[in-house]
Amino acid sequence: TAAMATLDSIAEGQVPSDAEAAKRFMSKLMNTSVRAHIDDGRIISGQLWCFDQLKNLILLSGYETRADSEGHQSEHRALGPLILVPGKYIRKLEATKNSTEAAIAAANESEFA
């Protein structure tokens, strides 16, 4: 179906043309662990609490990971209970494969229920 194809393309990192499919997918990722890669090379990790139309994220129990010059993760630092990650600095948002697959399945179920 068209909805299934759109959600599969989201999981593969492609931007869906259907805004509703993207909203369903992201809503199913709420309260899961994510990593936001930001412009300066840091990775901000935490539980996805909310986001807005400007792609700003609020993460729970966030921590920062820095990479050395060779790209190896070298330094971890706790950031606090609530973290705002400005959307304008986010290059990539990652979730675990299990969370992504579960979000696709749940979004597909809600689409056809």
PyMOL commands that set and color helices and strands:
alter all, ss='L'
color gray80, all
select helices_A, chain A and resi 2-11+19-29+87-89+97-112
alter helices_A, ss='H'
color red, helices_A
select strands_A, chain A and resi 33-38+43-51+57-67+73-85+90-95
alter strands_A, ss='S'
color yellow, strands_A
deselect
rebuild
show_as cartoon
